[in-house]
Structure formats: structure tokens, C-alpha cells
Amino acid sequence: MLPATVLLTLIATTVLKDSDAYLSESAIKKTQQMLKNVCSKKHSIEEDVFNFIKNGKFPDNNNDIKCYFSCIFKTMQMVNQKGMLDKKMFKDKMTMMAPPNVLKILLPAIEQCIGNGNDKGSEICQSSYDFIKCAYTLDPTTLEYLPL
């Protein structure tokens, strides 16, 4: 049986593929919470860690948070067969699901923080974490639309 988040992602992808309908901000928040619930079961993260990250304090020695982000991106199907974040997959999925005001916030991070050479050969947990750090550096509001 598929986890609810994978099922939701597949349904949203199928339903929204050929339409101009986007997830509402409320639906985005619900999806974030479902993803967080799934990946928090696999990687135990204290809520304080999420709060630190939201405030720009990144615990570089915490492998659980790095793999938590990897879990999020894998569940959202934004990791390619080589086990790397995939800029095209990420961009296509966000373009399809995110309303224009959210997409405007996410696109610079997708463009500048994925596949820029820094993640070549990097392990998926580290490259996922590096994406979050880079996204925060570009625009801290990006993290509002990622499961933290």
C-alpha cells in the first residue's frame, strides 16, 4: 500500500497535469504536514531543529535532518534514478502544483540550488540539505513552502 503522501502526490500530479488548477495554500500546508509526518517517522527530528532552520541556523552535524529532507524529496518524487535531486522534475512538479505566487518564490531556489555543480556525486541526504540551506540563503520565505 502506498503511503498517503505518495498517493496524494500521484493524484495531484494526474489531476493537475492538464489543467490550470493549483493547490491552494491550505492544501499546500496539509501536504507539507503529511510529508512531515511520514518522514519524521523515519528520521526522528526534534521540533527545535526545524525552528533553528527556519531562523537560518543549520545544524551541519545532524545527519537525521539531512536524511529527513532527502525523504521529503524522494516522497515527492523529485529524486532521479541516479539518486540526485532533479531540477527538471522539481521545476515541472512545482509549476504544475504551486500557484503563481508560490512558484515565484520557489523557482529561483530550484534554478540556483539544484544541479549547479555543488551536488555532483554528493550523497542524497547531503545534497537535499544543501538545497534547503541554499534556498534559505536566496530567500528565507522559500522554507514556508517546504515541509519543516
C-alpha positions as CSV (number, residue, x, y, z in Angstrom):
1,M,0.0,0.0,0.0
2,L,1.3,3.4,-0.9
3,P,1.9,6.0,1.8
4,A,-0.8,8.7,1.8
5,T,1.7,11.4,0.7
6,V,2.8,9.4,-2.4
7,L,-0.8,8.7,-3.2
8,L,-1.7,12.4,-2.8
9,T,1.3,13.4,-5.0
10,L,0.3,10.9,-7.7
11,I,-3.3,12.1,-7.6
12,A,-2.4,15.7,-7.6
13,T,0.0,15.2,-10.5
14,T,-2.6,13.3,-12.5
15,V,-5.4,15.6,-11.8
16,L,-3.5,18.9,-12.2
17,K,-1.4,17.7,-15.2
18,D,-3.7,19.1,-17.9
19,S,-5.4,21.9,-16.0
20,D,-4.6,25.3,-14.7
21,A,-5.7,24.4,-11.2
22,Y,-3.2,24.7,-8.5
23,L,-3.0,23.6,-4.9
24,S,-4.4,26.1,-2.6
25,E,-2.2,27.5,0.2
26,S,-4.3,25.4,2.6
27,A,-3.7,22.2,0.5
28,I,0.0,23.0,0.4
29,K,0.1,23.2,4.2
30,K,-1.8,19.9,4.5
31,T,0.6,18.3,2.1
32,Q,3.6,19.7,4.0
33,Q,2.2,18.2,7.2
34,M,1.6,14.8,5.7
35,L,5.1,14.7,4.3
36,K,6.5,15.8,7.6
37,N,4.5,13.1,9.4
38,V,5.8,10.4,7.0
39,C,9.5,11.5,7.1
40,S,9.5,12.3,10.8
41,K,8.7,8.6,11.5
42,K,11.8,7.6,9.5
43,H,14.1,10.3,10.9
44,S,13.4,11.5,14.4
45,I,13.8,15.2,14.4
46,E,13.1,17.5,17.4
47,E,10.8,20.4,16.7
48,D,13.6,22.7,17.9
49,V,15.7,21.7,14.9
50,F,13.0,22.8,12.5
51,N,12.8,26.1,14.3
52,F,16.5,26.6,14.2
53,I,16.5,26.0,10.4
54,K,13.6,28.4,9.9
55,N,15.7,31.0,11.7
56,G,18.8,30.3,9.5
57,K,20.7,28.2,12.0
58,F,21.7,24.9,10.2
59,P,23.0,22.0,12.3
60,D,25.6,20.7,9.9
61,N,26.4,17.7,12.1
62,N,22.9,16.4,12.2
63,N,22.6,13.5,9.7
64,D,18.9,12.9,10.7
65,I,17.8,16.3,9.4
66,K,19.8,15.8,6.2
67,C,18.1,12.5,5.6
68,Y,14.7,13.9,6.6
69,F,15.0,16.3,3.7
70,S,16.1,13.5,1.4
71,C,13.0,11.6,2.5
72,I,10.8,14.6,1.7
73,F,12.2,14.9,-1.8
74,K,12.1,11.2,-2.5
75,T,8.5,11.0,-1.4
76,M,7.7,14.0,-3.6
77,Q,9.4,12.1,-6.5
78,M,12.0,14.8,-7.1
79,V,15.0,12.5,-7.0
80,N,16.1,10.9,-10.2
81,Q,17.2,7.3,-10.8
82,K,20.8,8.3,-10.1
83,G,19.7,9.3,-6.6
84,M,20.1,13.1,-7.1
85,L,17.7,16.0,-6.8
86,D,16.4,16.5,-10.3
87,K,16.0,20.2,-11.3
88,K,13.6,19.4,-14.2
89,M,11.4,17.1,-12.1
90,F,11.3,19.6,-9.3
91,K,10.5,22.5,-11.5
92,D,7.9,20.6,-13.5
93,K,6.1,19.4,-10.4
94,M,6.1,22.8,-8.7
95,T,5.0,24.5,-11.9
96,M,2.1,22.1,-12.1
97,M,1.0,22.3,-8.4
98,A,2.1,25.6,-6.9
99,P,0.1,28.7,-7.5
100,P,2.0,31.5,-9.4
101,N,2.7,33.5,-6.2
102,V,4.3,30.4,-4.6
103,L,6.1,29.4,-7.8
104,K,7.6,32.9,-8.0
105,I,9.3,32.2,-4.6
106,L,10.4,28.6,-5.3
107,L,11.7,28.9,-8.9
108,P,14.9,30.9,-8.0
109,A,15.9,28.2,-5.5
110,I,15.1,25.4,-7.9
111,E,17.2,27.1,-10.6
112,Q,20.1,28.2,-8.5
113,C,20.3,25.5,-5.9
114,I,19.9,22.2,-7.8
115,G,22.4,20.9,-10.3
116,N,24.8,23.8,-10.0
117,G,27.8,21.6,-9.7
118,N,27.9,21.6,-5.9
119,D,25.9,18.5,-5.7
120,K,27.6,16.4,-8.3
121,G,28.4,13.0,-6.8
122,S,27.1,14.2,-3.4
123,E,25.1,11.8,-1.3
124,I,21.4,12.5,-1.5
125,C,21.0,13.4,2.2
126,Q,23.7,16.0,2.0
127,S,22.6,17.4,-1.4
128,S,19.0,17.7,-0.1
129,Y,20.2,19.5,3.0
130,D,22.4,21.7,0.8
131,F,19.4,22.6,-1.3
132,I,17.5,23.7,1.9
133,K,20.4,25.8,3.0
134,C,20.8,27.4,-0.4
135,A,17.1,28.1,-0.7
136,Y,17.1,29.8,2.7
137,T,20.1,31.9,1.6
138,L,18.3,33.1,-1.5
139,D,15.0,33.8,0.2
140,P,14.1,32.6,3.7
141,T,10.4,32.6,2.7
142,T,11.1,29.6,0.5
143,L,11.1,27.5,3.6
144,E,7.5,28.4,4.2
145,Y,6.6,26.1,1.2
146,L,8.8,23.2,2.2
147,P,7.9,20.6,4.9
148,L,9.6,22.0,8.0
